[in-house]
Amino acid sequence: MSRIRVLIADDQPLIRKGLAMVLGATDDIEVVGEASHGGEAVSLAATTVPDIVLMDVQMPRMDGIEATRRITSAGPATRVIVLTTFDVDAYAFGGLDAGASGFLLKDSSSEDILAAVRAVAIGDAVLSPRITAELVRRYEALSSRAGDATTLLAENTRQAALDRLSALTDRERDIFDAVVRGLSNAEIAQELWLSESTVKTHVGRVLQKLELRDRVQAVVFAFRNEVAS
């Protein structure tokens, strides 16, 4: 089996080296590059085509949010995990909006870092129920601040989202709703009395039909368009 190719982007050399040591000590992960700022991360991602980028958000010359946006736009096969100091902050949510597949605290344990890389590599998201709840709160706040001039636009956007959701079967809609609630494949399988392999297949079909890259995009899509159950 091919190894998971990881690019590390952080302006602090000690953090880069520490992450490289953790990841490089495994048999299934390969560190293909290290970047000290966002611009370098974009360039290295284009040349090394990693499976995963561990991306710090506060870097000089180009921050991690803009770098994430450019990387995910240029290469949808490359997924980004945002590295942040706080579990709920503007940087983390900016990264998610830019296309990141989740985030990690910089002081996460080695086990959590490895688990996150492996999860995102197979299409899962590193997005806790706490963050899912915070996404709901933030998008509800944005909606409540929207003026009358934007109401019709919001309604049209929601209808377009509902039209996309209508392509899902009843079972796929159940899967979509569970993903939006932040459940893992194992949790969905237990709740819906399905095998994990069946859940994984359904999740793939849902994302394909909705033209979404991963589970995080599904969560953002649901709350941004107010179609979460």
C-alpha positions in Angstrom: 0.0 0.0 0.0 1.3 3.5 -0.9 2.3 5.8 1.9 0.4 9.0 2.8 2.4 11.9 1.4 2.4 14.9 3.8 3.6 18.5 3.4 4.2 20.5 6.6 3.8 24.3 6.5 4.8 26.3 9.6 7.0 29.3 10.1 8.5 27.8 13.3 11.3 25.4 12.5 11.0 23.5 15.8 7.3 22.8 15.1 8.1 21.7 11.6 10.8 19.4 12.8 8.7 18.0 15.6 5.8 17.2 13.2 8.3 15.7 10.7 9.7 13.4 13.4 6.2 12.2 14.5 5.1 11.5 11.0 8.3 10.1 9.7 8.5 7.6 12.5 5.6 5.6 10.9 5.6 3.1 8.1 2.5 4.5 6.3 3.3 8.2 6.2 6.0 10.0 4.2 7.0 13.7 4.7 7.5 15.1 1.2 8.4 18.7 2.1 8.5 21.5 4.7 7.4 25.1 4.0 8.1 28.2 6.2 5.4 30.4 4.7 2.2 30.2 2.7 3.7 31.0 -0.7 6.3 28.3 -0.3 3.5 25.8 0.8 1.6 26.6 -2.4 4.7 26.1 -4.6 5.7 22.8 -2.8 2.2 21.5 -3.0 2.2 22.0 -6.8 5.5 20.2 -7.2 5.2 17.4 -4.6 1.4 16.8 -4.9 0.9 15.7 -1.3 -2.1 13.8 0.0 -2.2 16.0 3.1 -0.9 19.5 4.0 -0.5 20.3 7.7 -1.0 24.1 7.5 -0.3 26.7 10.1 -2.5 29.7 9.6 -0.3 32.5 11.0 2.7 32.7 8.6 4.5 35.6 6.9 4.3 36.6 3.3 1.1 34.6 2.7 -1.0 33.3 5.6 -2.3 29.7 5.8 -5.8 30.6 4.9 -4.9 32.0 1.5 -2.5 29.2 0.9 -5.2 26.7 1.8 -7.6 28.4 -0.7 -5.0 28.2 -3.5 -4.0 24.6 -2.8 -7.5 23.2 -2.6 -8.5 25.1 -5.7 -5.6 23.9 -7.7 -5.5 20.3 -6.6 -8.7 18.9 -5.1 -6.9 15.6 -4.4 -4.7 17.4 -1.8 -6.5 17.9 1.5 -5.5 20.5 4.1 -5.5 20.2 7.9 -5.3 23.6 9.6 -3.0 23.9 12.6 -4.2 26.3 15.2 -3.5 27.3 18.8 -7.2 27.5 19.9 -9.9 25.0 19.3 -12.4 27.7 18.3 -11.1 30.8 16.6 -11.5 32.9 13.5 -8.4 31.3 11.9 -9.8 27.8 12.1 -13.1 28.8 10.6 -11.4 30.8 7.9 -9.4 27.7 7.0 -12.6 25.6 6.8 -14.2 28.2 4.5 -11.0 28.2 2.4 -11.4 24.4 1.8 -9.6 22.7 4.7 -10.7 19.3 5.7 -10.4 20.0 9.4 -8.0 21.3 12.0 -5.7 20.3 14.8 -4.5 22.0 17.9 -0.7 22.6 17.8 -0.4 20.9 21.2 -2.2 17.7 20.0 -0.7 14.4 21.0 1.3 12.4 18.5 -1.5 9.8 18.5 -4.1 12.5 17.6 -1.9 13.9 14.8 -1.4 10.6 13.2 -5.1 9.7 13.6 -6.1 13.0 11.9 -3.7 12.5 9.0 -4.9 8.9 8.4 -8.6 9.9 8.8 -8.4 12.8 6.3 -6.4 10.7 3.9 -9.3 8.2 3.5 -11.8 10.9 3.1 -13.0 11.5 6.7 -12.9 14.9 8.3 -11.2 16.2 11.5 -14.2 18.2 12.7 -15.5 17.7 16.2 -19.1 18.0 17.3 -18.1 21.1 19.2 -16.9 22.7 16.0 -20.0 21.5 14.1 -22.1 23.3 16.8 -20.0 26.4 16.5 -20.5 26.4 12.7 -24.2 26.3 13.2 -24.1 29.2 15.6 -21.9 31.3 13.3 -24.0 30.8 10.2 -27.2 31.4 12.2 -25.6 34.7 13.4 -24.7 35.7 9.8 -28.2 34.9 8.7 -29.8 37.0 11.4 -27.6 40.0 10.5 -28.5 39.8 6.8 -30.8 42.6 5.8 -33.9 42.6 3.7 -31.9 43.3 0.6 -30.2 39.9 0.9 -33.3 37.9 1.8 -34.3 37.0 -1.7 -30.8 36.1 -2.6 -30.6 33.9 0.4 -33.9 32.2 -0.5 -32.7 31.6 -4.0 -29.4 30.1 -2.7 -31.3 27.8 -0.3 -33.6 26.7 -3.1 -30.6 25.9 -5.3 -29.1 23.8 -2.5 -32.5 22.0 -2.0 -32.5 21.2 -5.7 -29.1 19.6 -5.4 -30.2 17.6 -2.3 -33.2 16.3 -4.3 -30.8 14.1 -6.3 -30.1 12.1 -3.1 -32.1 8.9 -2.3 -33.8 8.7 1.1 -30.9 6.6 2.5 -28.3 9.1 1.1 -30.2 12.0 2.7 -30.0 10.1 6.0 -26.2 9.7 5.5 -25.9 13.4 4.6 -27.8 14.5 7.7 -25.6 12.3 9.9 -22.4 13.6 8.3 -23.6 17.2 8.9 -24.1 16.3 12.6 -20.4 15.4 12.8 -20.8 11.6 13.1 -18.0 9.3 12.0 -18.6 6.4 9.6 -18.6 4.0 12.6 -21.2 6.1 14.4 -23.4 6.4 11.3 -23.2 2.6 10.8 -24.3 2.0 14.4 -27.2 4.5 14.1 -28.5 3.4 10.8 -27.8 -0.4 11.2 -25.4 -0.5 8.3 -21.8 -1.8 7.8 -19.0 0.7 7.8 -18.1 -0.2 4.2 -21.7 0.5 3.1 -21.6 3.9 4.9 -18.3 4.7 3.3 -19.8 3.9 -0.2 -22.9 6.0 0.6 -20.8 9.0 1.8 -18.8 8.9 -1.4 -22.0 8.9 -3.5 -23.4 11.8 -1.5 -20.3 13.9 -2.0 -20.2 13.1 -5.7 -23.8 14.0 -6.3 -23.5 17.2 -4.4 -20.2 18.1 -6.0 -18.5 18.5 -2.6 -14.9 17.5 -1.9 -15.3 16.1 1.6 -17.3 15.9 4.8 -16.3 19.4 5.9 -17.6 20.9 2.7 -20.8 19.0 3.4 -21.1 20.6 6.8 -20.4 24.1 5.5 -22.8 23.6 2.6 -25.6 22.5 4.9 -25.3 25.4 7.4 -24.5 28.1 4.8 -27.6 27.2 2.8 -29.7 26.5 5.9 -30.5 22.9 4.8 -29.3 21.1 7.9 -32.0 18.9 9.4 
